[in-house]
Amino acid sequence: MLYRQRLRRDRWQLVGWVLGIALMALFSVAAVAKTYGDYATQAEILKVALATPAILVFRGLARGPGLGSFTFFEIFTFLSLLAGWMSTFMAVRHSRAEEEAGRAEMISSTPAGRMLPLAATVLHGVVANVLASAVVALAFIAENLDPGGSVLAGAATGAVGISFLGIGLLAGEFMSTSRGANAVSASLVLVAYLLRGFGDAAGTPGADGMSMTAAWPSWISPIGWGQQTFAYTGDRWWPLLLPLGLGALCLAVTALIMDRRDVGAALVAGRTGRADARPALNGSFALAARLQMGSIIGWCVGGLATGLLTGGLGTAVDAVTQTNPEATKALRRMVEAQGVSTSQLLVSVFFLLAGVLAAACALQAVIRARQEEAAGTAPWLVSQPLGRIRWFADYLALGALTIVAVMLLTAAGAWVSLAASGDTSAAVGDVWISAIDQIPAALIFLAVPALVFVVWPQATIPVGWTVLGVAVLLGVFGGLIGVDQSMTDVSPFSHTPVPGPGGRDWTGGFWMLGISVAAAAAALALMRRREVGAT
């Protein structure tokens, strides 16, 4: 009964995650077959990757040419990221978030007890990952890849997701809020991705120059364990025992802790607050900033780290193109076609990723406003002389400022990294312009969700994250998975100015600024006519 209720409540979210994973798997094979369909091209690209280990951080473990193995190299890590985030968000939603809302205490007071909701959550998560495994396998088989390797690739994706389901449940036992548990568990998914990447980059190249044996960091990552199945080449099933075992271990520890703690309590207790607010908290803007300071700092640190990595990778790739021209023939052709330096090209790509971080941070400002309204605290504020327009405008202003902060820190990290490495190309000065280039697209994900918040409050969170997810899928990964240009143009990230032979074209940027200003103005105007309450 409890499982069926959760399935009905989360059916559209589950469909969205599984459909997104299926489309990425399906389109990626078609794109690889179309772009790198012949053996010689695949071999050349793999030599580029092994000659530039930094590329392996963002791709996967090279295991030689062939449509199946090359597709696994290109897309498996991204599929694992999606499965990991799907599982952690699902775990926290049905554990710590249920306790925050008071529903867990009501259920535990019935004959169902405390363990039945946990069992329902595990069943829900396992079913979701089994569905993800099935759609990945079917998508690969539909594109004429080897059925055995396709089933193994799908199983590896689902096994990684199950491991993070357990991690998400365990994070819910440590953190006292769902926001904290989501932040910890989602960050651990990203850490696993980076550990796998560093392990791949530090691995040992094979004698053929087209395969790689991962170093030890990859062996402490669930995503790295999934790669060790060597789908389409070695077809090893035993590495799946590692992520499944981790998931089972986390589940056992979660059950043990849950059986001994009070409902609503956590292993990491919240700090005792001050009796009186600091002078710096006077005003609604300061309160909004204080409520979101933890997530803002996290996104800003992510932007700074992205910038530092951008500079290091740009310098490394430039060095490779100069010292190993035979292995990097394809990379040099790509750079020449763009009419820019390698550093400039990588800076634009990585700043696009930083733009996604800024957009997510801005979206969270609107979501926080909705959460305050649903929790009943916002009506108390707007009943004061503050007023609803000023209250909501402060959240929008904070979102805009955090966009600027994330992008400036990204630019600072890239500038320091490039300058420290001795890079004298145009990319050093362009980092500040590249940061400004991403602001219009990020503002779209502040203004449009703000309009949704005013017109349809209940849809703010699902519509906001869905719009951002679709925009990232089409605008960032659209080329990788072979989406038609008319579809990628729907994403704001497809219209950010990028360097080229003729300079930067800011036509799309001006259009996005206009749309953002119009949407924000409409939201504030309509807010005057809407009551603030837990609607």
Secondary structure, DSSP 8 states (H G I E B T S, - for coil): -HHHHHHHHHHHHHHHHHHHHHHHHHHHHHHHHHHS-SHHHHHHHHHHHHHSHHHHHTS---B-SSHHHHHHHHHHHHHHHHHHHHHHHHHHHTTHHHHHHTHHHHHHTSTTTTHHHHHHHHHHHHHHHHHHHHHHHHHHHHTT--HHHHHHHHHHHHHHHHHHHHHHHHHHHH-SSHHHHHHHHHHHHHHHHHHHHHHHHTSEE-TTSSBEE--GGGGGSHHHHHHTT-TTTT---GGGHHHHHHHHHHHHHHHHHHTTS-TT--SS------SS--GGG-SHHHHHHHHHHHHHHHHHHHHHHHHHHHHHHHHHHHHHHHH-TTTTHHHHHHHHHHTS-HHHHHHHHHHHHHHHHHHHHHHHHHHHHHHHHHHTHHHHHHTSTT-HHHHHHHHHHHHHHHHHHHHHHHHHHHHHHHHHTT--STHHHHHHHHHHHHHHHHHHHHHHHHHHHHH-GGGHHHHHHHHHHHHHHHHTSTTTTT--HHHHTTSGGGGS----TT----HHHHHHHHHHHHHHHHHHHHHTTS--S--
